[in-house]
Amino acid sequence: MLKSIYTKESDALRDWLKSKRNEKGLSQRKLANRLDIHHSIIGKIESGERQVNVVELITICKELDIDPIEIIEELMSK
């Protein structure tokens, strides 16, 4: 199993999260404020400097009012 954050699946997850954040009209800073985290964490996740774990994914999805199953199913089909 690859541990690299530089996989097509990691790219797809990051792109999906960024797209969903933008669809909601939120900046990285605004989303981070809602999550009570530093905005640099969102930036690092979206740029690929930091992986997002499943608990973080669910928390972000809840804040964005989106279903994490959507991206999980997409990643499973790759």
C-alpha positions in Angstrom: 0.0 0.0 0.0 1.3 3.4 -1.0 1.8 6.0 1.8 2.6 8.8 -0.6 0.3 11.8 -0.8 1.3 12.0 -4.5 -1.2 9.5 -5.9 -4.0 10.0 -8.4 -6.4 9.2 -5.6 -4.9 11.9 -3.3 -5.1 14.4 -6.1 -8.7 13.5 -6.7 -9.6 13.9 -3.0 -7.8 17.3 -2.8 -9.4 18.6 -6.0 -12.8 17.4 -4.8 -12.5 19.1 -1.4 -11.3 22.4 -3.0 -14.1 22.3 -5.6 -16.8 21.7 -2.9 -15.4 24.5 -0.7 -15.4 26.9 -3.7 -19.0 25.8 -4.6 -20.0 26.9 -1.1 -18.3 30.2 -1.7 -15.9 29.8 1.2 -12.3 30.8 1.3 -9.8 28.6 3.0 -9.8 31.0 5.9 -13.6 31.0 6.3 -13.7 27.2 6.2 -10.9 27.0 8.7 -12.6 29.5 11.0 -15.8 27.3 10.9 -13.7 24.2 11.8 -11.8 26.1 14.5 -8.4 25.3 12.9 -5.6 27.4 11.4 -6.2 28.3 7.8 -2.9 27.0 6.8 -4.2 23.4 7.5 -6.8 23.8 4.7 -4.1 25.2 2.4 -1.7 22.4 3.1 -4.5 19.8 2.6 -5.5 21.4 -0.7 -1.9 21.8 -1.9 -0.9 18.3 -1.0 1.5 19.1 1.8 -0.7 17.3 4.3 -3.0 14.3 4.1 -6.5 14.4 5.4 -7.5 11.5 7.6 -11.0 10.0 7.6 -12.1 11.8 10.7 -11.0 15.1 9.3 -12.7 14.3 6.0 -16.0 13.6 7.7 -15.7 16.8 9.8 -14.9 18.9 6.7 -17.8 17.3 4.8 -20.2 18.0 7.6 -19.2 21.7 7.7 -19.6 21.9 3.9 -22.9 20.0 4.1 -21.7 17.4 1.6 -21.7 13.6 1.7 -18.2 12.0 2.0 -19.5 8.8 0.4 -19.5 10.7 -2.9 -15.7 10.9 -3.0 -15.2 7.5 -1.4 -17.2 5.9 -4.1 -15.3 7.8 -6.8 -12.0 6.8 -5.3 -13.1 3.2 -5.0 -13.9 3.1 -8.8 -10.3 4.2 -9.7 
